[in-house]
Amino acid sequence: MDGPIDRRAPEGPVAFVGLGNMGSGMAANLAAHGVVVRAFDLDPGAVRRAAEAGCTPVASAAEAAAGAAAFITMLPAGEAVAAVWREAAFPVLRPGALVVDCSTIDLATTRALAGEAEARGLVPVDAPVSGGIAAAAAGTLTFMVGATDEGFERVQPLLGHMGRAVLRAGGHGAGQAAKLANNLLLAATMVATCEALLLARKLGLDPRAFYEIAARSSGQSWSLTSYCPLPGVGPESPADRGYQGGFATRLMVKDLRLALAAARDAGALTPMGERAAALYEAFAAEPERARLDFSAIIQALA
Ligand code: NAD
């Protein structure tokens, strides 16, 4: 479902809770498209910045939710999403309202919240994102959506204001499942890409020559050809900027923990994911490294 994005306006104000690195850009893009965005964050500075970007500042998540057509969260973890949905949104949202979580959180919480929301006549949607802070600011995120047919139909215009691809993964929880599986794949291919580049160099190859060959051979991957972890090889990537910016290693560790927990619950075997997670955990133990882009894992292997 990667067709043209539906950009109809929602049928009322939209609540946006969680105005951090990602949510600030997303809320600003909604407002820029003419949506009335009631913005709340525990950090008053974040609310002030959202107001400067065209949102309506409010004093609590419940105030944002009252009478809203849609309620969106972009928060750090499942506990925060559950607390905000249950304590602020559920008591005041009108029946039929969309409840959309764009955070990356644990699958068990996503599924539990969807069940509770549906039981209250609300329309829950899990819509985690791919693309970092720059994509959130530019409105070019990819959304991976878990929803009913009705939920997907109704959430598309909203998400279309914040992203360039709105992809349906399946029913409730499927968006979150897709996000976790994708990031496990990304972590494992990044580690393998680092290994292969370093191996080629140890074997006497010029890494740029190896890159040109692997890029056109069966070893090709996004980690190699869009995000090469060696500076000076391939298109510009965080490696060329000292591993600054990009996708922080600490966030990759978080996503891997969530993916492995989901795998355990589902009885799935993930030996590569576990190895990648162990390497990332060890690398991120030092706070300076935890802040670097996740392709800096090459430093642990060099
Ligand atoms: P962040 O820490 O910058 O922002 C989170 C915001 O939530 C903060 O401003 C915080 O004050 C606010 N907050 C926390 N608890 C709250 C509560 N109970 N009520 C109201 N506000 C509350 O995090 P971020 O980088 O914006 O990431 C948000 C989510 O997006 C995470 O789940 C993350 O895994 C996911 N994500 C991040 C990236 C990225 O590159 N940063 C990429 C993809 C997905």
Boltz pocket constraint, residues with backbone or C-beta under 6 A from the ligand:
constraints:
  - pocket:
      binder: B
      contacts: [[A, 17], [A, 18], [A, 19], [A, 20], [A, 21], [A, 22], [A, 23], [A, 40], [A, 41], [A, 42], [A, 43], [A, 46], [A, 61], [A, 74], [A, 75], [A, 76], [A, 77], [A, 80], [A, 83], [A, 84], [A, 102], [A, 103], [A, 104], [A, 105], [A, 129], [A, 130], [A, 131], [A, 132], [A, 133], [A, 246], [A, 247], [A, 248], [A, 251], [A, 254]]
      max_distance: 6.0
